[in-house]
Protein backbone atom coordinates (compact mmCIF):
# COMPACT_ATOMS: atom_id res chain seq x y z
CA UNK A 1 0.00 0.00 0.00
CA UNK A 2 2.82 2.39 1.00
CA UNK A 3 4.73 1.71 -2.22
CA UNK A 4 1.59 2.52 -4.26
CA UNK A 5 1.16 5.86 -2.49
CA UNK A 6 4.82 6.79 -3.12
CA UNK A 7 4.49 5.89 -6.81
CA UNK A 8 1.37 8.05 -7.19
CA UNK A 9 3.10 10.91 -5.39
CA UNK A 10 6.07 10.70 -7.76
CA UNK A 11 3.76 10.71 -10.80
CA UNK A 12 1.87 13.71 -9.43
CA UNK A 13 5.11 15.58 -8.77
CA UNK A 14 6.35 14.75 -12.28
CA UNK A 15 3.14 16.12 -13.83
CA UNK A 16 3.40 19.30 -11.75
CA UNK A 17 7.01 19.86 -12.81
CA UNK A 18 6.12 19.07 -16.41
CA UNK A 19 3.31 21.64 -16.34
CA UNK A 20 5.56 24.30 -14.75
CA UNK A 21 8.25 23.73 -17.38
CA UNK A 22 5.92 24.18 -20.36
CA UNK A 23 5.98 27.98 -20.42
CA UNK A 24 9.77 27.96 -20.02
CA UNK A 25 10.49 25.55 -22.83
CA UNK A 26 11.34 27.19 -26.16
CA UNK A 27 9.26 25.66 -28.92
CA UNK A 28 9.49 28.38 -31.58
CA UNK A 29 11.27 26.05 -33.98
CA UNK A 30 8.23 23.77 -34.00
CA UNK A 31 6.08 26.54 -35.49
CA UNK A 32 8.15 26.78 -38.69
CA UNK A 33 6.58 25.61 -41.94
CA UNK A 34 9.29 23.08 -42.81
CA UNK A 35 8.58 19.41 -42.13
CA UNK A 36 10.84 18.33 -39.19
CA UNK A 37 13.99 16.43 -40.20
CA UNK A 38 14.50 14.90 -36.76
CA UNK A 39 12.30 14.04 -33.78
CA UNK A 40 11.66 16.68 -31.12
CA UNK A 41 11.50 15.99 -27.41
CA UNK A 42 8.09 15.31 -25.89
CA UNK A 43 8.68 18.25 -23.53
CA UNK A 44 8.91 20.72 -26.43
CA UNK A 45 6.04 19.06 -28.30
CA UNK A 46 3.84 19.13 -25.20
CA UNK A 47 4.76 22.75 -24.52
CA UNK A 48 3.57 23.75 -28.00
CA UNK A 49 0.39 21.73 -27.66
CA UNK A 50 -0.26 23.15 -24.19
CA UNK A 51 0.01 26.66 -25.62
CA UNK A 52 -2.66 25.91 -28.23
CA UNK A 53 -4.87 24.22 -25.66
CA UNK A 54 -4.62 27.24 -23.38
CA UNK A 55 -5.76 29.44 -26.26
CA UNK A 56 -8.91 27.35 -26.57
CA UNK A 57 -9.51 27.28 -22.81
CA UNK A 58 -9.19 31.07 -22.71
CA UNK A 59 -12.24 31.47 -24.95
CA UNK A 60 -15.09 33.11 -23.06
CA UNK A 61 -17.81 30.52 -23.53
CA UNK A 62 -20.04 32.11 -20.90
CA UNK A 63 -20.62 35.02 -23.26
CA UNK A 64 -20.46 33.19 -26.59
CA UNK A 65 -23.90 34.16 -27.78
CA UNK A 66 -23.17 34.45 -31.50
CA UNK A 67 -21.58 31.14 -32.56
CA UNK A 68 -23.17 27.71 -32.77
CA UNK A 69 -20.41 26.29 -30.61
CA UNK A 70 -21.14 25.09 -27.11
CA UNK A 71 -18.91 24.16 -24.22
CA UNK A 72 -18.91 20.39 -24.51
CA UNK A 73 -20.75 18.31 -21.95
CA UNK A 74 -18.24 16.71 -19.56
CA UNK A 75 -19.99 13.36 -19.51
CA UNK A 76 -20.08 13.18 -23.32
CA UNK A 77 -16.38 14.10 -23.41
CA UNK A 78 -15.48 11.31 -20.99
CA UNK A 79 -17.37 8.79 -23.13
CA UNK A 80 -15.64 10.04 -26.27
CA UNK A 81 -12.21 9.88 -24.62
CA UNK A 82 -12.79 6.33 -23.39
CA UNK A 83 -13.72 5.11 -26.86
CA UNK A 84 -11.41 7.15 -29.06
CA UNK A 85 -8.34 5.31 -27.73
CA UNK A 86 -9.83 2.06 -29.04
CA UNK A 87 -10.01 3.72 -32.49
CA UNK A 88 -13.28 2.04 -33.44
CA UNK A 89 -14.06 2.44 -37.14
CA UNK A 90 -17.76 2.45 -38.02
CA UNK A 91 -17.19 2.40 -41.78
CA UNK A 92 -20.40 1.26 -43.44
CA UNK A 93 -24.06 1.55 -42.51
CA UNK A 94 -24.95 -0.27 -39.30
CA UNK A 95 -28.65 0.50 -39.17
CA UNK A 96 -29.52 -2.03 -41.87
CA UNK A 97 -29.34 -5.00 -39.51
CA UNK A 98 -28.09 -5.33 -35.92
CA UNK A 99 -24.28 -5.60 -35.77
CA UNK A 100 -22.71 -8.09 -33.40
CA UNK A 101 -20.80 -5.84 -31.00
CA UNK A 102 -18.87 -2.65 -30.23
CA UNK A 103 -19.60 0.90 -31.33
CA UNK A 104 -21.38 -0.38 -34.44
CA UNK A 105 -23.98 -1.89 -32.13
CA UNK A 106 -24.25 1.46 -30.33
CA UNK A 107 -24.77 3.24 -33.66
CA UNK A 108 -27.53 0.81 -34.59
CA UNK A 109 -29.25 1.54 -31.26
CA UNK A 110 -28.90 5.32 -31.74
CA UNK A 111 -30.64 5.13 -35.11
CA UNK A 112 -33.46 2.95 -33.76
CA UNK A 113 -34.04 5.30 -30.81
CA UNK A 114 -34.23 8.35 -33.09
CA UNK A 115 -36.68 6.62 -35.41
CA UNK A 116 -38.79 6.02 -32.31
CA UNK A 117 -38.39 9.64 -31.15
CA UNK A 118 -39.63 10.93 -34.51
CA UNK A 119 -42.61 8.55 -34.54
CA UNK A 120 -41.24 6.72 -37.59
CA UNK A 121 -41.48 3.06 -38.62
CA UNK A 122 -38.39 0.83 -38.33
CA UNK A 123 -39.33 -1.08 -41.46
CA UNK A 124 -39.34 2.18 -43.49
CA UNK A 125 -36.38 4.15 -42.10
CA UNK A 126 -32.67 3.75 -41.48
CA UNK A 127 -29.68 6.09 -41.14
CA UNK A 128 -26.16 6.59 -39.87
CA UNK A 129 -24.03 8.81 -37.60
CA UNK A 130 -22.55 11.73 -39.54
CA UNK A 131 -19.96 14.38 -38.77
CA UNK A 132 -22.71 17.00 -38.37
CA UNK A 133 -25.20 19.21 -40.17
CA UNK A 134 -23.10 19.95 -43.24
CA UNK A 135 -22.46 16.29 -44.00
CA UNK A 136 -26.15 15.64 -43.44
CA UNK A 137 -27.03 18.26 -46.06
CA UNK A 138 -24.43 17.03 -48.56
CA UNK A 139 -25.77 13.48 -48.18
CA UNK A 140 -29.38 14.68 -48.44
CA UNK A 141 -28.83 16.50 -51.74
CA UNK A 142 -26.90 13.50 -53.08
CA UNK A 143 -29.78 11.16 -52.24
CA UNK A 144 -32.38 13.63 -53.54
CA UNK A 145 -30.52 13.95 -56.83
CA UNK A 146 -30.29 10.17 -57.21
CA UNK A 147 -34.05 9.88 -56.66
CA UNK A 148 -35.16 12.47 -59.21
CA UNK A 149 -32.56 11.33 -61.76
CA UNK A 150 -34.35 8.01 -62.02
CA UNK A 151 -36.66 9.84 -64.42
CA UNK A 152 -34.96 13.08 -65.47
CA UNK A 153 -31.54 14.36 -66.45
CA UNK A 154 -29.67 17.27 -64.85
CA UNK A 155 -31.18 19.84 -67.22
CA UNK A 156 -34.65 18.87 -66.00
CA UNK A 157 -33.81 19.08 -62.28
CA UNK A 158 -33.81 22.00 -59.85
CA UNK A 159 -33.31 22.39 -56.09
CA UNK A 160 -35.55 24.92 -54.36
CA UNK A 161 -34.60 26.58 -51.07
CA UNK A 162 -34.80 30.06 -49.44
CA UNK A 163 -32.42 32.97 -48.85
CA UNK A 164 -31.93 31.70 -45.28
CA UNK A 165 -31.10 28.11 -46.19
CA UNK A 166 -27.73 26.94 -44.81
CA UNK A 167 -24.83 27.56 -47.18
CA UNK A 168 -23.99 23.85 -47.27
CA UNK A 169 -27.02 23.29 -49.50
CA UNK A 170 -25.54 25.71 -52.05
CA UNK A 171 -22.23 23.89 -51.68
CA UNK A 172 -23.92 20.54 -52.37
CA UNK A 173 -25.61 21.90 -55.49
CA UNK A 174 -22.28 23.17 -56.82
CA UNK A 175 -20.63 19.82 -56.06
CA UNK A 176 -23.37 17.82 -57.79
CA UNK A 177 -23.95 20.30 -60.68
CA UNK A 178 -27.57 20.91 -59.69
CA UNK A 179 -29.38 24.13 -60.61
CA UNK A 180 -30.84 25.86 -57.57
CA UNK A 181 -33.12 28.81 -56.87
CA UNK A 182 -34.58 30.70 -53.90
CA UNK A 183 -38.25 30.50 -53.03
CA UNK A 184 -39.48 33.71 -51.34
CA UNK A 185 -39.99 33.82 -47.60
CA UNK A 186 -43.29 34.74 -45.99
CA UNK A 187 -42.90 38.34 -44.72
CA UNK A 188 -44.53 37.57 -41.39
CA UNK A 189 -43.16 34.14 -40.48
CA UNK A 190 -39.72 34.27 -42.14
CA UNK A 191 -40.29 30.75 -43.48
CA UNK A 192 -40.73 29.37 -46.99
CA UNK A 193 -43.94 30.76 -48.46
CA UNK A 194 -46.07 27.74 -49.58
CA UNK A 195 -47.90 29.78 -52.26
CA UNK A 196 -44.58 31.11 -53.57
CA UNK A 197 -43.26 27.54 -53.70
CA UNK A 198 -46.28 26.48 -55.76
CA UNK A 199 -45.77 29.39 -58.16
CA UNK A 200 -42.04 28.64 -58.50
CA UNK A 201 -42.64 24.97 -59.30
CA UNK A 202 -45.26 25.85 -61.92
CA UNK A 203 -42.87 28.36 -63.49
CA UNK A 204 -40.13 25.72 -63.67
CA UNK A 205 -42.51 23.13 -65.16
CA UNK A 206 -43.29 25.58 -67.97
CA UNK A 207 -39.54 25.69 -68.66
CA UNK A 208 -39.25 21.90 -68.90
CA UNK A 209 -38.14 21.15 -65.34
CA UNK A 210 -39.93 18.16 -63.83
CA UNK A 211 -37.58 16.91 -61.09
CA UNK A 212 -37.52 18.92 -57.85
CA UNK A 213 -35.45 18.66 -54.69
CA UNK A 214 -37.06 20.85 -52.05
CA UNK A 215 -34.77 21.79 -49.17
CA UNK A 216 -36.70 22.67 -46.00
CA UNK A 217 -35.26 23.88 -42.71
CA UNK A 218 -36.33 23.36 -39.12
CA UNK A 219 -34.45 26.09 -37.29
CA UNK A 220 -32.86 28.58 -39.68
CA UNK A 221 -29.45 29.60 -38.40
CA UNK A 222 -30.15 33.33 -38.48
CA UNK A 223 -33.72 33.37 -37.17
CA UNK A 224 -34.64 30.05 -35.54
CA UNK A 225 -37.81 29.93 -37.64
CA UNK A 226 -38.98 26.64 -39.19
CA UNK A 227 -40.65 25.86 -42.51
CA UNK A 228 -44.21 24.61 -42.16
CA UNK A 229 -44.11 20.93 -43.15
CA UNK A 230 -47.88 20.50 -43.14
CA UNK A 231 -48.60 23.46 -45.43
CA UNK A 232 -45.81 22.64 -47.85
CA UNK A 233 -46.83 18.99 -47.95
CA UNK A 234 -50.37 20.09 -48.86
CA UNK A 235 -48.99 22.15 -51.76
CA UNK A 236 -46.91 19.22 -53.02
CA UNK A 237 -49.88 16.84 -52.92
CA UNK A 238 -51.95 19.32 -54.89
CA UNK A 239 -49.23 19.80 -57.53
CA UNK A 240 -48.62 16.06 -57.95
CA UNK A 241 -52.30 15.57 -58.73
CA UNK A 242 -52.24 18.43 -61.21
CA UNK A 243 -48.91 17.54 -62.89
CA UNK A 244 -48.50 13.78 -63.16
CA UNK A 245 -45.00 14.08 -64.65
CA UNK A 246 -43.27 15.79 -61.74
CA UNK A 247 -40.97 13.96 -59.32
CA UNK A 248 -40.28 15.50 -55.93
CA UNK A 249 -37.81 14.75 -53.14
CA UNK A 250 -38.13 16.75 -49.92
CA UNK A 251 -35.04 16.94 -47.71
CA UNK A 252 -35.07 18.47 -44.22
CA UNK A 253 -32.19 20.25 -42.53
CA UNK A 254 -33.09 20.01 -38.85
CA UNK A 255 -29.55 20.42 -37.54
CA UNK A 256 -30.76 22.65 -34.70
CA UNK A 257 -34.50 22.33 -34.08
CA UNK A 258 -34.57 18.61 -34.83
CA UNK A 259 -33.51 18.05 -31.23
CA UNK A 260 -35.90 20.67 -29.85
CA UNK A 261 -39.29 20.06 -31.48
CA UNK A 262 -39.82 16.45 -30.32
CA UNK A 263 -39.35 17.48 -26.69
CA UNK A 264 -41.84 20.35 -26.82
CA UNK A 265 -44.65 18.54 -28.64
CA UNK A 266 -45.99 15.02 -28.24
CA UNK A 267 -46.66 14.49 -31.93
CA UNK A 268 -43.62 15.66 -33.87
CA UNK A 269 -43.57 13.57 -37.06
CA UNK A 270 -41.11 14.85 -39.67
CA UNK A 271 -41.80 11.93 -42.04
CA UNK A 272 -45.47 12.88 -42.46
CA UNK A 273 -45.34 12.38 -46.22
CA UNK A 274 -43.73 9.81 -48.51
CA UNK A 275 -42.24 12.74 -50.40
CA UNK A 276 -40.16 13.62 -47.33
CA UNK A 277 -37.10 11.47 -47.93
CA UNK A 278 -34.38 12.49 -45.53
CA UNK A 279 -33.93 14.28 -42.21
CA UNK A 280 -30.68 15.36 -40.52
CA UNK A 281 -29.89 16.55 -36.98
CA UNK A 282 -26.77 17.68 -35.15
CA UNK A 283 -25.94 16.62 -31.58
CA UNK A 284 -23.06 19.11 -31.26
CA UNK A 285 -25.42 22.07 -30.78
CA UNK A 286 -27.11 22.67 -27.43
CA UNK A 287 -26.58 19.11 -26.15
CA UNK A 288 -22.86 19.73 -26.68
CA UNK A 289 -21.62 16.32 -27.81
CA UNK A 290 -18.01 16.70 -29.09
CA UNK A 291 -17.51 17.12 -32.84
CA UNK A 292 -18.19 15.16 -35.00
CA UNK A 293 -21.73 14.30 -33.93
CA UNK A 294 -24.68 14.27 -36.33
CA UNK A 295 -27.29 11.80 -37.53
CA UNK A 296 -29.16 11.43 -40.80
CA UNK A 297 -32.35 9.37 -41.23
CA UNK A 298 -33.82 8.44 -44.60
CA UNK A 299 -36.28 6.10 -46.29
CA UNK A 300 -34.77 2.65 -46.80
CA UNK A 301 -35.44 2.32 -50.52
CA UNK A 302 -33.24 5.36 -51.25
CA UNK A 303 -29.98 3.76 -50.09
CA UNK A 304 -29.76 1.46 -53.10
CA UNK A 305 -29.72 4.50 -55.37
CA UNK A 306 -26.33 5.66 -54.08
CA UNK A 307 -24.89 2.36 -52.83
CA UNK A 308 -21.72 0.92 -54.39
CA UNK A 309 -19.80 -2.31 -53.80
CA UNK A 310 -16.26 -2.02 -52.42
CA UNK A 311 -13.68 -4.52 -53.67
CA UNK A 312 -11.69 -4.66 -50.43
CA UNK A 313 -14.46 -4.41 -47.79
CA UNK A 314 -17.27 -6.86 -46.94
CA UNK A 315 -20.03 -4.21 -46.75
CA UNK A 316 -21.04 -1.79 -49.55
CA UNK A 317 -20.28 1.92 -49.50
CA UNK A 318 -23.51 3.79 -48.74
CA UNK A 319 -22.47 6.78 -46.63
CA UNK A 320 -20.86 10.08 -47.60
CA UNK A 321 -17.73 9.46 -45.56
CA UNK A 322 -15.75 6.24 -45.55
CA UNK A 323 -14.19 5.63 -42.15
CA UNK A 324 -16.22 7.12 -39.31
CA UNK A 325 -15.24 7.33 -35.61
CA UNK A 326 -17.11 4.86 -33.43
CA UNK A 327 -16.43 7.18 -30.48
CA UNK A 328 -19.00 9.63 -31.88
CA UNK A 329 -21.72 6.99 -31.86
CA UNK A 330 -20.79 6.10 -28.28
CA UNK A 331 -20.91 9.75 -27.14
CA UNK A 332 -24.32 10.29 -28.78
CA UNK A 333 -25.63 7.03 -27.31
CA UNK A 334 -24.43 8.03 -23.84
CA UNK A 335 -25.93 11.53 -24.07
CA UNK A 336 -29.32 10.20 -25.16
CA UNK A 337 -29.49 7.95 -22.11
CA UNK A 338 -27.94 10.48 -19.73
CA UNK A 339 -30.59 13.10 -20.54
CA UNK A 340 -33.66 11.22 -21.72
CA UNK A 341 -36.78 13.10 -22.79
CA UNK A 342 -37.14 14.84 -19.43
CA UNK A 343 -33.51 15.98 -19.45
CA UNK A 344 -33.74 17.40 -22.96
CA UNK A 345 -36.99 19.15 -22.10
CA UNK A 346 -35.49 20.69 -18.96
CA UNK A 347 -32.52 22.16 -20.87
CA UNK A 348 -34.71 23.52 -23.67
CA UNK A 349 -37.22 25.16 -21.32
CA UNK A 350 -34.41 26.72 -19.29
CA UNK A 351 -32.68 28.14 -22.36
CA UNK A 352 -35.94 29.49 -23.83
CA UNK A 353 -36.34 31.50 -20.62
CA UNK A 354 -32.83 32.87 -21.15
CA UNK A 355 -33.72 33.82 -24.74
CA UNK A 356 -36.93 35.54 -23.65
CA UNK A 357 -34.99 37.47 -20.99
CA UNK A 358 -32.60 38.67 -23.69
CA UNK A 359 -35.44 39.73 -26.02
CA UNK A 360 -37.21 41.61 -23.23
CA UNK A 361 -34.07 43.59 -22.39
CA UNK A 362 -33.22 44.33 -26.03
CA UNK A 363 -36.72 45.73 -26.54
CA UNK A 364 -36.27 47.94 -23.48
CA UNK A 365 -33.16 49.47 -25.07
CA UNK A 366 -34.40 49.50 -28.69
CA UNK A 367 -38.24 49.66 -28.74
CA UNK A 368 -38.24 49.74 -32.55
CA UNK A 369 -35.87 46.81 -33.05
CA UNK A 370 -37.03 43.98 -35.33
CA UNK A 371 -36.74 40.57 -33.66
CA UNK A 372 -37.27 37.34 -35.60
CA UNK A 373 -37.62 34.06 -33.74
CA UNK A 374 -39.92 31.15 -33.01
CA UNK A 375 -41.38 30.53 -29.53
CA UNK A 376 -39.81 27.05 -29.51
CA UNK A 377 -36.39 28.03 -30.90
CA UNK A 378 -33.15 28.72 -29.05
CA UNK A 379 -32.20 31.27 -31.70
CA UNK A 380 -33.28 34.79 -32.48
CA UNK A 381 -32.32 37.24 -35.20
CA UNK A 382 -32.14 40.94 -34.39
CA UNK A 383 -32.29 43.75 -36.93
CA UNK A 384 -31.25 46.99 -35.27
CA UNK A 385 -33.09 49.90 -36.87
CA UNK A 386 -31.06 52.82 -35.53
CA UNK A 387 -28.67 54.20 -38.14
CA UNK A 388 -25.87 54.55 -35.61
CA UNK A 389 -26.39 51.02 -34.26
CA UNK A 390 -26.95 48.52 -37.06
CA UNK A 391 -24.54 45.95 -35.60
CA UNK A 392 -22.47 45.50 -32.46
CA UNK A 393 -19.21 47.49 -32.18
CA UNK A 394 -16.18 45.53 -33.45
CA UNK A 395 -14.81 44.86 -29.98
CA UNK A 396 -18.14 43.47 -28.77
CA UNK A 397 -18.63 41.58 -32.02
CA UNK A 398 -15.39 39.72 -31.39
CA UNK A 399 -15.98 39.25 -27.66
CA UNK A 400 -19.47 37.81 -28.06
CA UNK A 401 -18.86 36.19 -31.49
CA UNK A 402 -21.81 38.04 -33.02
CA UNK A 403 -20.69 38.34 -36.63
CA UNK A 404 -23.08 40.01 -39.05
CA UNK A 405 -22.98 41.49 -42.51
CA UNK A 406 -25.42 42.98 -44.98
CA UNK A 407 -27.30 40.44 -47.08
CA UNK A 408 -30.23 40.35 -49.49
CA UNK A 409 -33.31 38.38 -48.42
CA UNK A 410 -36.06 37.48 -50.91
CA UNK A 411 -39.64 37.74 -49.63
CA UNK A 412 -43.00 37.03 -51.25
CA UNK A 413 -44.26 39.68 -53.64
CA UNK A 414 -40.80 40.11 -55.12
CA UNK A 415 -39.59 42.15 -52.14
CA UNK A 416 -35.83 42.03 -51.66
CA UNK A 417 -34.64 43.43 -48.33
CA UNK A 418 -31.02 44.39 -47.77
CA UNK A 419 -30.55 43.94 -44.06
CA UNK A 420 -28.05 43.12 -41.37
CA UNK A 421 -29.22 40.30 -39.08
CA UNK A 422 -27.38 39.80 -35.81
CA UNK A 423 -27.98 36.20 -34.80
CA UNK A 424 -28.00 35.12 -31.16
CA UNK A 425 -27.92 31.53 -29.87
CA UNK A 426 -28.97 30.45 -26.41
CA UNK A 427 -27.05 27.21 -25.99
CA UNK A 428 -26.68 25.45 -22.65
CA UNK A 429 -23.74 27.62 -21.50
CA UNK A 430 -25.78 30.83 -21.75
CA UNK A 431 -27.32 32.04 -18.48
CA UNK A 432 -29.38 35.00 -17.27
CA UNK A 433 -26.16 36.41 -15.82
CA UNK A 434 -24.40 36.08 -19.19
CA UNK A 435 -27.25 37.89 -20.91
CA UNK A 436 -27.21 40.68 -18.31
CA UNK A 437 -23.48 41.20 -18.91
CA UNK A 438 -24.04 41.48 -22.67
CA UNK A 439 -27.01 43.83 -22.26
CA UNK A 440 -24.93 46.06 -19.98
CA UNK A 441 -22.17 46.19 -22.61
CA UNK A 442 -24.69 47.24 -25.25
CA UNK A 443 -26.06 49.98 -23.00
CA UNK A 444 -22.57 51.27 -22.28
CA UNK A 445 -21.67 51.29 -25.96
CA UNK A 446 -24.74 53.43 -26.70
CA UNK A 447 -23.87 55.91 -23.96
CA UNK A 448 -20.37 56.27 -25.38
CA UNK A 449 -21.70 57.35 -28.79
C-alpha positions, 0 to 999 in steps of 0.5 A: 500500500505504501509503495503505491502511495509513493508511486502516485506521489512521484507521478503527481510531482512529475506532472506538476514539474512538467506543467511548470516547465511548459511555459519555459520551454522554447518551442518556436522552432516547432512553429516553422513551416518546414517538415521536421527532419529529426524528432523533437522531445516530448517536452517541447512538443507538449509545450507547444500543444499546451500553448494551443490548448490554453488558447482554446480554454481562454475562450469566453464561452459564458458570453459566446452568444453568437456562434453555434459552438457550445462548451462540450458536456463533460460526460459526453467528453469522458465517453468520447475519450474512453472510446477514441483510444480504441479507435473504433471504425464504423465504416459502413451503414450499421442501421440495416441490420443489428451488428454483433458488438462494439460501437457499431452496435451502439450506432444501430441503437442510436438510429433505432431510438431516433426513429422512435423519437420521430414517430417513424417506422423501423421497417421504413427508415434507417440512417447513420451517424454523420460528422454533423449538419453539413455532412447531413445536407451534402448526403441529403442532396446527393440522395435527392438527386439520385431519386429524381434522376431516375426519371430526369436528367440534370437539365430537368432538375432544380433544387428549391430553397430560401435565402436563409437556407444553410450555405452547405445546400448551395455547396452541395448543389455546386458539387453535384452540378444541380441548378438551384433557386430561392423561393421567397420567404413569408414576410410575417413568419420568415419561413418558406412561403407555400404559395410562392413555392407552388408558383415557382414549381409551376414556373419551372414546369413551364420551362421543362423542369420536372424533377424537384429537390425541395430543401426545407429547414427546421431552425434557420441559423439566423432566425430560428424559424422553421418551414411549415411541413404540413402546409408545404406537404399540402402544396406538393400533394396538390401539384402532384395531382395536377402535374402527373409528370413531376418527381419530388424529393423533400429533404429536411435540414433540422440540424438545430431544431430537430432536437428541440421540437420532439421534446416540446410537442408530443406528436412531432412527425417529420416523415409525415409524407412519402415525399419527405425522404431524408432528415438530418440533426446535429448533436453538437449544438445545445446538447454539446456532444463533441464534434463530429456528432450528427445523424441522418435518417432516410427512407430505406429504398433510397440507399440502393440508389447511391450504394456501391460495392467495395472490392476490399471491404465486406459491406457496400459503400452507402455513406458520404464518408468512408471511415467514421469514428465509433467514439462519436456513436458512443458519445451520442448514445451516452448523451441520449441515455444520460438526458432522456426526454425529461432531461432534454426538455429541462434544458430547452425550457431553461434556455428558452427563458434565457432567450426571452430574458434577452429579447425583453431587455433588447426591446427595453433598449431598442423599442423599434428593433425587429426581432425574428424568432420562433417561440420554440427556438433557441435562436433569435435574429435581431435587426437593429433599426437605428442608423448609428447602431446597425450591428455591435461594435467591433470589440463586442462583435469579437468578444461575443462572437456576433458576426453580421454582414449585410445580405439580401433576403427574398420575400413574397411579392418580389420584395428584396430586403437588404438587411443586417441580421445579428444572430444570437444563440442560447445554448446550454452555457448561456445564463441570465447572468451572461445575458445581463453582462451582454445587455450592460455592454450594449447599453454602455456602448450606446452611452459612449456614442 
